[in-house]
């Protein structure tokens, strides 16, 4: 089970884009557009960053570029601007640090670098205990706990994953943030998948009920795409439960309907791969080897492509870090050479000054000696 792509601005943002035409300050405009038009927000921030005069403005723009790059699924830019933001942020600005660390952790998780993920999320979690974090920011705490839960889930450590899902859920339940309800639904959903892995099916079903969205019975406004994705994942979880219970007919019925709905979709997603995996397992249970082999082949083919895509991003990241390291090395070398040259200039200037001073002293001494001799 893959982590659902969070369709909303995960840590920070503004609703809608109303009134952006009247905003003249590019920093304010970029922040306002982050959710409504992340591509435009990134372009505005990138252009403004080149002329940003002070640290505070640079940090705001770096955060926009980091967050919108995450939404646009460009991990290289997330890592580049995120790490740059960490180098600019003031030590007292703990909240921004946590936000950036969370986004970076989520990005490393997306390209399957779980160890890197844990490093950044551990740093973020450590900062959560800071006295500079107000109690009102329960939403941010929930996000970090949620990301850590997903990291442990992907690492197949379901017990720790469950403990973090529970922490995240508690934070979301006490939060008044407008997006807390949406991430609460995600937490319940992924908690259910974790419980399914543990064969704890009764609690998994309870979590799925809490993850469900009935738009007719709630005043909360949910983005349509979020509702559709959540509904599909809940169906996938139910099919998984039936499969664990060896009720393959009900499981296959759900899964084949899901494939039928996706038949004409130009977008192939991770849900489809999970469907192939469960179908393969189900037909193995019923000893229908032909269908088992068919769906297993589809699953393995897509899995190989997913791993290949992740490897491409990792290789690009390595190349980017090598380039950055070379640029940084050249900068340090240039700075070192400049320091040496400056030191030599200062040393030579001091040497010449002392030499001239010594010569003047000697000249004065010679004149005095001459006058003394003249008076003898």
C-alpha positions as CSV (number, residue, x, y, z in Angstrom):
1,X,0.0,0.0,0.0
2,X,1.4,3.3,-1.1
3,X,1.1,6.5,0.8
4,X,-1.7,8.7,-0.7
5,X,-0.4,11.8,-2.3
6,X,-1.6,14.6,-0.1
7,X,-3.4,16.9,-2.5
8,X,-3.5,19.9,-0.3
9,X,-0.7,22.1,0.8
10,X,0.5,19.9,3.6
11,X,2.0,22.3,6.1
12,X,1.2,25.8,5.1
13,X,-1.0,27.8,2.6
14,X,-3.9,29.9,1.8
15,X,-7.3,28.9,0.4
16,X,-8.1,29.9,-3.1
17,X,-6.6,32.6,-5.3
18,X,-9.1,35.4,-4.8
19,X,-7.7,38.8,-5.1
20,X,-4.2,37.8,-6.3
21,X,-4.5,40.4,-9.1
22,X,-4.6,43.2,-6.5
23,X,-1.5,41.9,-4.7
24,X,1.6,43.7,-5.9
25,X,4.2,42.3,-3.5
26,X,5.6,39.2,-5.3
27,X,6.3,37.4,-2.0
28,X,2.7,37.8,-0.8
29,X,1.4,36.8,-4.3
30,X,3.5,33.7,-4.4
31,X,2.3,32.6,-1.0
32,X,-1.3,33.3,-1.9
33,X,-1.1,31.2,-5.1
34,X,0.6,28.2,-3.5
35,X,-2.5,26.1,-3.3
36,X,-4.5,27.4,-6.2
37,X,-1.6,27.5,-8.8
38,X,1.6,26.0,-7.5
39,X,3.4,26.3,-10.8
40,X,2.8,30.1,-11.0
41,X,3.7,30.5,-7.3
42,X,7.0,28.7,-7.9
43,X,7.8,30.9,-11.0
44,X,7.0,34.1,-9.1
45,X,9.1,33.0,-6.1
46,X,12.0,31.9,-8.2
47,X,12.1,35.2,-10.0
48,X,11.7,37.3,-6.8
49,X,14.4,35.2,-5.0
50,X,17.1,36.5,-7.3
51,X,16.5,40.1,-6.1
52,X,15.5,39.3,-2.5
53,X,17.6,41.6,-0.2
54,X,17.1,40.2,3.3
55,X,17.2,36.8,5.0
56,X,13.5,36.9,6.1
57,X,12.3,37.5,2.5
58,X,14.7,34.8,1.2
59,X,13.3,32.3,3.7
60,X,9.7,33.0,2.7
61,X,10.5,32.5,-1.0
62,X,12.6,29.4,-0.3
63,X,9.6,27.9,1.6
64,X,7.3,28.7,-1.3
65,X,9.7,27.0,-3.8
66,X,10.1,24.0,-1.5
67,X,6.4,23.5,-0.9
68,X,5.3,24.1,-4.5
69,X,8.0,21.8,-5.8
70,X,6.6,19.1,-3.4
71,X,3.1,19.7,-4.9
72,X,4.5,19.6,-8.4
73,X,6.3,16.3,-7.5
74,X,9.8,17.6,-8.3
75,X,11.9,16.0,-5.6
76,X,15.2,17.5,-6.8
77,X,13.9,21.0,-6.3
78,X,12.3,20.1,-3.0
79,X,15.7,18.9,-1.7
80,X,17.6,21.8,-3.2
81,X,15.5,24.6,-1.9
82,X,14.5,22.8,1.3
83,X,18.2,22.4,2.4
84,X,18.9,25.9,1.3
85,X,16.0,27.1,3.5
86,X,17.4,25.1,6.5
87,X,20.7,27.0,6.0
88,X,18.9,30.4,6.0
89,X,16.3,29.8,8.8
90,X,17.0,31.4,12.1
91,X,17.6,29.0,15.1
92,X,14.6,30.6,16.9
93,X,12.3,29.9,14.0
94,X,11.5,26.3,15.1
95,X,8.1,26.1,13.4
96,X,9.6,26.8,9.9
97,X,12.4,24.3,10.6
98,X,9.8,21.6,11.4
99,X,7.8,22.4,8.3
100,X,10.8,22.1,6.0
101,X,12.2,19.0,7.7
102,X,8.8,17.4,7.3
103,X,8.6,18.2,3.6
104,X,12.1,16.9,3.0
105,X,11.4,13.7,4.9
106,X,8.2,13.2,2.9
107,X,10.2,13.7,-0.4
108,X,12.9,11.2,0.5
109,X,10.2,8.8,1.3
110,X,8.6,9.2,-2.1
111,X,11.9,8.2,-3.8
112,X,12.3,5.2,-1.4
113,X,15.3,6.6,0.6
114,X,13.9,5.5,4.0
115,X,17.0,6.1,6.0
116,X,17.2,9.7,4.8
117,X,13.5,10.0,5.5
118,X,14.0,8.9,9.1
119,X,17.0,11.3,9.6
120,X,14.9,14.4,8.7
121,X,11.7,13.3,10.5
122,X,13.7,12.4,13.6
123,X,15.1,15.9,13.6
124,X,11.6,17.4,13.2
125,X,10.2,15.2,16.0
126,X,13.0,16.3,18.3
127,X,12.1,19.9,17.7
128,X,8.4,19.2,18.6
129,X,9.4,19.2,22.2
130,X,10.8,22.7,22.0
131,X,9.2,25.2,24.3
132,X,9.0,27.5,21.3
133,X,6.2,25.4,19.8
134,X,2.8,26.7,20.8
135,X,0.2,24.2,21.8
136,X,-2.0,25.6,19.1
137,X,0.1,24.0,16.4
138,X,-1.2,20.5,17.0
139,X,-1.8,20.2,13.2
140,X,2.0,20.4,12.5
141,X,2.7,17.9,15.2
142,X,0.1,15.6,13.7
143,X,1.7,15.9,10.3
144,X,5.2,14.9,11.6
145,X,3.7,11.9,13.5
146,X,1.8,10.9,10.4
147,X,4.9,11.0,8.2
148,X,6.8,9.0,10.8
149,X,4.0,6.5,10.9
150,X,4.2,6.1,7.1
151,X,7.9,5.7,7.2
152,X,7.7,2.9,9.7
153,X,4.8,1.3,7.7
154,X,6.9,1.3,4.6
155,X,9.8,-0.2,6.6
156,X,7.4,-3.0,7.7
157,X,7.5,-2.1,11.3
158,X,3.8,-2.1,11.9
159,X,3.8,-1.8,15.7
160,X,5.7,1.5,15.8
161,X,3.7,2.7,12.8
162,X,0.5,2.2,14.7
163,X,1.8,4.1,17.7
164,X,2.6,7.1,15.5
165,X,-0.7,6.9,13.6
166,X,-2.4,7.1,17.0
167,X,-0.3,10.1,18.0
168,X,-1.2,11.8,14.7
169,X,-4.9,11.1,15.1
170,X,-4.9,12.5,18.6
171,X,-3.3,15.7,17.4
172,X,-5.7,16.1,14.5
173,X,-8.7,15.5,16.7
174,X,-7.7,18.4,18.9
175,X,-6.7,20.7,16.0
176,X,-8.8,23.5,14.6
177,X,-6.8,23.8,11.5
178,X,-9.0,23.7,8.3
179,X,-7.0,20.8,6.8
180,X,-6.9,18.7,10.0
181,X,-10.0,16.8,9.1
182,X,-8.6,15.7,5.8
183,X,-5.3,14.4,7.2
184,X,-7.3,12.7,10.0
185,X,-9.1,10.7,7.3
186,X,-5.7,9.8,5.8
187,X,-4.4,8.7,9.1
188,X,-7.4,6.5,9.8
189,X,-7.1,5.0,6.3
190,X,-3.4,4.1,6.6
191,X,-3.9,2.9,10.2
192,X,-6.4,0.5,8.7
193,X,-3.9,-0.9,6.2
194,X,-1.4,-1.3,9.0
195,X,-3.9,-3.3,11.0
196,X,-4.7,-5.4,8.0
197,X,-1.0,-6.3,7.8
198,X,-1.3,-7.5,11.4
199,X,-4.4,-9.5,10.6
200,X,-6.3,-7.4,13.1
201,X,-9.3,-7.1,10.8
202,X,-12.0,-6.0,13.2
203,X,-10.1,-2.9,14.2
204,X,-9.1,-2.3,10.6
205,X,-12.8,-2.2,9.7
206,X,-13.4,0.4,12.5
207,X,-10.6,2.5,11.1
208,X,-12.0,2.3,7.6
209,X,-15.4,3.5,8.8
210,X,-13.7,6.5,10.4
211,X,-11.8,7.1,7.2
212,X,-14.9,7.2,5.1
213,X,-16.3,10.5,3.8
214,X,-20.1,11.1,3.4
215,X,-20.3,14.5,1.8
216,X,-24.0,14.7,2.4
217,X,-23.6,14.4,6.2
218,X,-20.8,16.8,6.8
219,X,-20.3,20.6,6.5
220,X,-16.6,20.0,5.8
221,X,-15.7,20.9,2.2
222,X,-13.5,18.1,0.7
223,X,-11.8,18.5,-2.7
224,X,-13.5,16.1,-5.2
225,X,-10.3,14.4,-6.2
226,X,-9.5,13.7,-2.5
227,X,-12.9,12.2,-2.0
228,X,-12.5,9.9,-5.1
229,X,-9.0,8.7,-4.0
230,X,-10.1,8.1,-0.5
231,X,-13.1,6.1,-1.6
232,X,-10.9,4.0,-3.9
233,X,-8.4,3.2,-1.2
234,X,-11.1,2.2,1.2
235,X,-12.4,-0.2,-1.5
236,X,-8.9,-1.5,-1.9
237,X,-8.6,-2.1,1.9
238,X,-12.0,-4.0,1.9
239,X,-10.7,-6.2,-0.9
240,X,-7.6,-6.8,1.1
241,X,-9.6,-7.8,4.1
242,X,-11.7,-10.3,2.1
243,X,-8.5,-11.7,0.7
244,X,-7.0,-12.3,4.1
245,X,-10.3,-14.0,5.1
246,X,-10.0,-16.2,2.0
247,X,-13.2,-14.8,0.7
248,X,-11.8,-14.4,-2.8
249,X,-15.1,-14.0,-4.7
250,X,-16.0,-10.8,-2.8
251,X,-12.4,-9.6,-3.0
252,X,-12.1,-10.2,-6.7
253,X,-15.5,-8.5,-7.3
254,X,-14.3,-5.3,-5.8
255,X,-10.9,-5.4,-7.5
256,X,-12.2,-6.1,-11.0
257,X,-14.7,-3.2,-10.7
258,X,-11.8,-1.0,-9.7
259,X,-9.9,-2.0,-12.8
260,X,-13.0,-1.4,-15.0
261,X,-13.3,2.1,-13.6
262,X,-9.7,2.7,-14.5
263,X,-9.9,1.2,-18.0
264,X,-10.2,4.5,-19.9
265,X,-8.1,6.6,-17.5
266,X,-4.9,8.0,-19.0
267,X,-3.3,8.1,-15.5
268,X,-1.9,4.8,-14.1
269,X,-1.5,4.9,-10.4
270,X,-0.2,2.9,-7.5
271,X,-3.7,1.7,-6.6
272,X,-3.8,-0.3,-9.8
273,X,-0.6,-2.1,-8.9
274,X,-2.0,-3.0,-5.5
275,X,-5.0,-4.4,-7.3
276,X,-2.8,-6.6,-9.4
277,X,-1.0,-7.9,-6.3
278,X,-4.2,-8.9,-4.4
279,X,-5.7,-10.4,-7.5
280,X,-2.6,-12.5,-8.0
281,X,-2.7,-13.7,-4.4
282,X,-6.4,-14.5,-4.6
283,X,-6.1,-16.6,-7.8
284,X,-3.2,-18.5,-6.1
285,X,-5.5,-19.3,-3.2
286,X,-8.1,-20.7,-5.6
287,X,-5.4,-22.5,-7.6
288,X,-6.2,-20.7,-10.8
289,X,-2.6,-20.6,-11.9
290,X,-3.2,-19.1,-15.3
291,X,-4.9,-16.0,-13.9
292,X,-2.4,-15.9,-11.0
293,X,0.5,-15.8,-13.4
294,X,-1.2,-13.1,-15.5
295,X,-1.8,-10.7,-12.7
296,X,1.5,-11.4,-11.0
297,X,3.3,-10.5,-14.3
298,X,1.4,-7.2,-14.5
299,X,2.3,-6.5,-10.8
300,X,6.0,-7.3,-11.2
301,X,6.2,-5.3,-14.4
302,X,4.7,-2.2,-12.8
303,X,6.7,-2.8,-9.6
304,X,9.9,-2.9,-11.7
305,X,8.9,0.3,-13.4
306,X,8.2,2.0,-10.1
307,X,11.6,1.0,-8.7
308,X,13.2,2.1,-12.0
309,X,11.6,5.5,-11.7
310,X,12.7,5.8,-8.1
311,X,16.3,4.9,-9.1
312,X,16.3,7.6,-11.8
313,X,15.4,10.2,-9.2
314,X,18.1,8.9,-6.9
315,X,20.7,9.1,-9.6
316,X,19.6,12.6,-10.5
317,X,19.8,13.5,-6.8
318,X,23.4,12.1,-6.6
319,X,24.4,14.1,-9.7
320,X,22.8,17.2,-8.2
321,X,24.6,16.8,-4.9
322,X,27.9,16.2,-6.7
323,X,27.4,19.4,-8.7
324,X,26.5,21.3,-5.6
325,X,29.5,19.8,-3.8
326,X,31.8,20.9,-6.7
327,X,30.3,24.4,-6.7
328,X,30.6,24.6,-3.0
329,X,34.2,23.3,-3.2
330,X,35.1,25.8,-5.9
331,X,33.5,28.6,-3.8
332,X,35.5,27.5,-0.7
333,X,38.7,27.2,-2.8
334,X,38.1,30.7,-4.3
335,X,37.5,32.0,-0.8
336,X,40.6,30.3,0.5
337,X,42.7,31.7,-2.4
338,X,41.3,35.1,-1.8
339,X,42.1,34.8,1.9
340,X,45.7,33.8,1.1
341,X,46.1,36.6,-1.3
342,X,44.6,39.1,1.1
343,X,46.9,37.8,3.9
344,X,49.9,38.1,1.6
345,X,48.9,41.7,0.7
346,X,48.5,42.5,4.4
347,X,51.7,40.8,5.3
348,X,53.7,42.5,2.5
349,X,52.1,45.9,3.4
350,X,53.1,45.4,7.0
351,X,56.6,44.2,6.0
352,X,57.1,47.2,3.8
353,X,55.8,49.5,6.5
354,X,58.1,48.1,9.1
355,X,61.0,48.1,6.6
356,X,60.4,51.8,5.7
357,X,60.0,52.6,9.4
358,X,63.3,50.9,10.2
359,X,65.0,52.7,7.4
360,X,63.7,56.0,8.7
361,X,64.9,55.2,12.2
362,X,68.3,54.3,10.8
363,X,68.4,57.5,8.8
364,X,67.6,59.6,11.8
365,X,70.2,57.8,13.8
366,X,72.8,58.4,11.2
367,X,71.9,62.1,11.1
368,X,72.2,62.4,14.9
369,X,75.5,60.6,14.8
370,X,76.7,63.0,12.1
371,X,75.7,66.0,14.2
372,X,77.4,64.7,17.2
373,X,80.6,64.2,15.2
374,X,80.3,67.7,13.8
375,X,80.3,69.2,17.3
376,X,83.4,67.3,18.5
